[in-house]
Amino acid sequence: MQTRRIGSDTVSAIGLGAMQLDDPPERLERAEPTMRAALDVGVTLVDTAIAYGPASLGADSMGANERLVASLLDRLGVKDKVFVATKGGHTRDAHGGWGLDSSAAGLRAAVDASLTNLGLEQIDLYQHHRPDPKVAYADVMGTLKEIHDAGKARMIGLSNADSDQIRVAHEILGDALVSVQNEFSPRFRSSEPELRLCDELGLAFLPWSPLGGARQAHGLGGRHTAFEDVADELGVSPQRVCLAWMLAKSPWSSRSRAPAARSRSSTRPQPPTSSSAPSSSPGWVSVSIQTDLGVAAEQVAGDDQPLHLIGTVIDPPQPRLAVPPLDG
Ligand SMILES: NC(=O)c1ccc[n+]([C@@H]2O[C@H](COP(=O)([O-])OP(=O)(O)OC[C@H]3O[C@@H](n4cnc5c(N)ncnc54)[C@H](OP(=O)(O)O)[C@@H]3O)[C@@H](O)[C@H]2O)c1
């Protein structure tokens, strides 16, 4: 697994988005095998949010996914090896419906609840989930700075932020701001300006729903045939090619920045690169395929923006059970 940087930390270039581990609830039985498979191939970055959880739990969906992530990492004995990113600012109502609360009181309560849910004294990356029209963005950033300065979050990220908001946040948060998580996939590319701004400001960009989201991910190759053409040529899935394309938008790990202060190392030895082949069809991506699920993109001509990737990245979809249980 390649690594990339978030702030001063080194994490796996591909992360595991935890949102779907328990939503819908039928997926719960796949949660541990999925987490094991991700760890097995070197994933050291997991993304969750206080508002993630199955709607069927109503208001109790708040914190459900964070608690699930914490219990899985505990059970697998890797809690101190995995960088956990969570988010605050969204709420769930009695029917599981989504709301927004970025008031200072709301965010303060949310971060305290996330610390409890995750069983942590400090959150690695605390992301503001989504702008709340009821609260000025600068005021929200002020609350996040307070949360950071109180030591409750080691680093701060934004999500669903536009370029103006990123600049406001950067001004207020300074070096505490390390990342932006926006939607980005072959079908949703309008975050390009934010991606480029992240490059300019030295922020990690974490694309959410990188395969187009749960309902669209399986049909990615059919909808975006360039990915299928390359995939057929290389004998891999279009989803892998998609991840390679995203990673190639920023070979950021090869750039010099502040040296990594902490490193979440892989729980497994690095797999060897098994094949490398230039693509011919679209002419803009060349990839080297690793033996694990990770897809390492070497370069996309003329394109060098920084990009960190997060997503649900199990390939093949049936996870392998390769991380032995530590506690029986
Ligand atoms: N910040 C935000 O506002 C926000 C919003 C949405 C999501 N997110 C984050 O982004 C993460 C990922 O988003 P997402 O789950 O919506 O979208 P996604 O990663 O684009 O798609 C996930 C789906 O991809 C399928 N998949 C994975 N690997 C595959 C492969 N090799 N071949 C075919 N299908 C494959 C899986 O389907 P099956 O399970 O059916 O196999 C999975 O349901 C979330 O978990 C969350 O952390 C953030």
The ligand as a Gaussian input file, in Angstrom:
#p B3LYP/6-31G(d) Opt

LIG

0 1
 N      -18.117000      13.870000       3.919000
 C      -19.271000      13.501000       3.431000
 O      -20.234000      14.289000       3.362000
 C      -19.410000      12.104000       2.926000
 C      -20.556000      11.712000       2.206000
 C      -20.621000      10.393000       1.745000
 C      -19.569000       9.516000       1.988000
 N      -18.475000       9.916000       2.714000
 C      -17.335000       9.007000       2.992000
 O      -16.930000       8.347000       1.817000
 C      -16.938000       6.941000       2.065000
 C      -17.209000       6.179000       0.797000
 O      -18.405000       6.626000       0.208000
 P      -19.533000       5.667000      -0.391000
 O      -19.546000       4.386000       0.365000
 O      -20.750000       6.473000      -0.490000
 O      -19.105000       5.480000      -1.886000
 P      -18.024000       4.658000      -2.730000
 O      -16.803000       4.412000      -1.919000
 O      -17.899000       5.392000      -4.009000
 O      -18.793000       3.320000      -3.044000
 C      -18.910000       2.306000      -2.108000
 C      -19.375000       1.071000      -2.775000
 O      -18.424000       0.638000      -3.703000
 C      -18.579000      -0.722000      -3.893000
 N      -17.248000      -1.264000      -4.193000
 C      -16.134000      -1.171000      -3.455000
 N      -15.099000      -1.775000      -4.074000
 C      -15.599000      -2.267000      -5.234000
 C      -15.057000      -3.000000      -6.301000
 N      -13.769000      -3.327000      -6.315000
 N      -15.858000      -3.352000      -7.309000
 C      -17.156000      -2.994000      -7.323000
 N      -17.731000      -2.298000      -6.336000
 C      -16.953000      -1.934000      -5.309000
 C      -19.140000      -1.296000      -2.618000
 O      -20.318000      -1.990000      -2.964000
 P      -20.761000      -3.339000      -2.183000
 O      -20.709000      -3.006000      -0.738000
 O      -22.118000      -3.606000      -2.688000
 O      -19.761000      -4.373000      -2.564000
 C      -19.515000      -0.074000      -1.816000
 O      -20.848000      -0.130000      -1.379000
 C      -17.996000       6.754000       3.165000
 O      -17.854000       5.556000       3.875000
 C      -17.709000       7.950000       4.025000
 O      -16.608000       7.682000       4.855000
 C      -18.388000      11.195000       3.171000

